[in-house]
Amino acid sequence: MTQKGTLYGVGVGPGDPELLTLKAVRVLGEVDVIFAAASTKNDYSTAYSIAKPHMKEGVRVENLGFPMTKDKDELETAWQANAEIVAAALNRGENAAFLTLGDPLTYSTYGYLQRTLLAKDSTIKLQAIPGITSFHAAASKIGLVLAESKESLLITSGVTDPEKLEAQLDAADNAVILKAYKNFEEIRATLERLRLADKTVLVSRLGMDDESILMDIRDAPKTPHYFSLALVKKNKK
């Protein structure tokens, strides 16, 4: 009987190929197959381009297509189909890596894949390899202390409705807003209402070409890049 392989959820960090952990690099150099998530409209994977320098020569790479839609049935169909592809590789005894931007367990496609695979087979072998998050890398880039002493740090999504976001920001000392491209004008209006706009840094395409860092979110365009996040520091000087 063939021993099942292991799926590694590999966090490749925010964009700089040098921001991968030693463990992630080792795994990328050992696995039999690399799975990279891509939109069904194209086969480009940002996570793949980041991880590519660390992959072993000749490793098989398979793109898993995910539709950019809110239709739950369409999304579920895609997750089930992709989980079948991954499970088939593992059942053949292959070890595999699923690439994900940032950290695999923080707002990541890997989390959905993990849940779908475990629902199919609770004995499947999975291991998440932590990755450097975009907000940690962004804070390091500008030298911003995210939290200290008794301060709280909120990590939230730009998809959050404005009322909830306002309540969250009002309660937290400092905050990270991921997926800041979503509902951006509402996010900016909320920050201005709380008098936090000048205390919010918008970072786009961190570690990539055309990286942008705006120290005051009021200077941002109406539609920032897909890879954008906001750092809110209430006591920012």
N, C-alpha and C positions, 0 to 999 in steps of 0.2 A: 504493500500500500504506500502510495506516494505521500511523503510528509508535506503538509501544507506550508506555503510560504508566509512571510510576514509582510504586512503593509505598514510602511513608515509614512506618517504625515510630516513632511519636512517643511518647516518654516524657513523661507529663504531671505527673510528680512525685507526692508522697505525699498530696495532698489540698487544699492551698492553691492557688487559681487563679493567685496571683502567683508561684508557684514553677515557672514554665515558662521555658525558655530563649527568647531572642529568635528563634532559628532555628525553634523549635517553633511560636511564635506566627506567624511569617511563613508557614510551610508551611500551618498551619491556615487561614490567610487566603487561600491560593492554590489549594488542591486542589479537584478536581471532586466528590469523594465522600469521606465519612468513614465508616470501619468501626469499630464499637464492639462489643467482646465482652460478652456477657451470658449468664446462665444460661438454659437452655432452659425453666426453670420460670417465668421472668418476663423482661421486656424492659428491666429497669433496668440501667444501666451507670454505675458510679461514675466511671470515667475520662471518660465523656461529660459528666457534670455538672461536672467540673473544667475540661474543655477548652471547654465551650460558650461562655463569654464571649469567647473568642478566635477563634471560627469566623466565616467570612463569612456574611452574611445570605442565607438561601435555599439554602445548600449541602445537597446530598442526604446523608442519614444512613441507613446501613443497619446494623441489629443482626445480629451473627453469634452464633448460639446454640451454646453449649458445655455439654454435660451434666456435672453434678457427680457423676461416677462414677469408679470405679477399673477398670471393665471396659475392657480395652484395645481390643477390637473395636469397642465403641460409641464410644470416643474417636477411634479411627482413622477411623471412618465420618464423624464430625462434622468432623474436620480436613480430610478429603478434600472433603467437601461445601462447607465454607467456603472452602477454597483455590480451588475451581472458581468460586465467586461473585467472589472477588477477581481471579482471573486473567481472567475475562470482562470485568471493568471495565478492566483494564490493556490487554487486547487491543483494546478499543474506542478506545484512545488516551487514556483518562482517567487523570489523576494522582490517587492516593488516599493517605489517611492511615489507619493502623491505630492506634487509641489504646490505650495500655497504662499502667497505674499504675507509678510509679517510673521505672525505666530499662528500655528494651526488651530488653536483653540480660542482665538479671539476674533470674532466677526469673520469667520473663515468658511470657505466652501467645504473644507475638510470635515468640519463638524457635522454637516448634513450627510456627507458620504459615510462617516463613521456610524452614525445612527442607522442609516439605511442598511449597511452591511451587517451590523449586529442584529437587526430585526430579521434578516435572512438566516443568519447563522451565529448564534451566541458564542460559539467556540472559536470564531475567527481570530487570528492573531494580529493585533494592531498596536502600534507604538507611535506616539506623537513626539516629535523632536522640536523643542521650543525654538522660536525664532525671535530676533530683535524686532520689536514693534515699531511702526512708523512714528508713533508719538515719542518714544524714547529717543529714537534717532534724531527727530526734529528738535527736541529739547537740547540734545547734545550739540547739534549744529549751531544753535544760537546761544548756548550757554544759559539756558533758562532752567532754574530749579523748579521742578514740577510740584514738589511738596516737601515741607520740612516741619519739624517739631509736631505741633498738634493739628496742623492743617489737614484738611480732607482733599481728596482728589477724585473728581467725577470723571468717569469714562462713559461716554454716551454716543448715540448715533444721530446723524443729521436727519434720519428718517423719522425720528421722534416728533410728535405733533408739537406745535408751538407752545401750547399751554403747559404741557408736561416738561418741555425743555426749559421754559422760564422758571418753573418751580424747582427743577433740578439745579439750575445755575444759581438761583437765589439761595439755595441751601448749602451749596458747596463753596469751599474756599478757593479752589482752583479746578479747572476742567479741561478735558480733552473732548473735542467733538470730531469724531471720525465720520467718513462719508459726508463731508461738509459741502460737497457739490450739490447734494440733495436739498431742495427747499432753501437754497442759499439766501435769497432775499428775505425770507421769513426768519432765518437764523440771524442774519445781520440786523434786522429790525428788532428782534428780541434782545440782542446784545446792546443795541443803542438805547432801548427802553430801560435796560438795567444799568446804563452808563458804563458798559464794559467794552464797548467797541474799540476804544483806544488802548485797552489792556489785553486785546486779543490779536494774536499773530496767526496769519494764514500761510500755511506751507503747502506748496504744490509740487508734484513730480520730484520729491526728495531723492537725491542721489542719482537722478536721471538727467537726460538732456533737457535743457530749458527749465531747470529747477528755478522755482520762484519762492521768495520769502518776503512777505509783506508784514511789517511790524505793527501796522494798524489796519484792521479788517475793513475800515471804511475806504481804503484805497483799492480794494479788490474789484475786479470786473463783476458784472452781473451774473456771469456764468463761469465760475472757476473750473479748472481741469478736474476730470474724474478722480485723479489721485490727489485729493486735497484734504487737509485736516486743519483744525483750529485749536490753538492752545490759549487758554484763558487763565490769566494770572491776576487775581484781584489786587494784590499789593505790588503789582509791577510798577517800577519807578520810571 
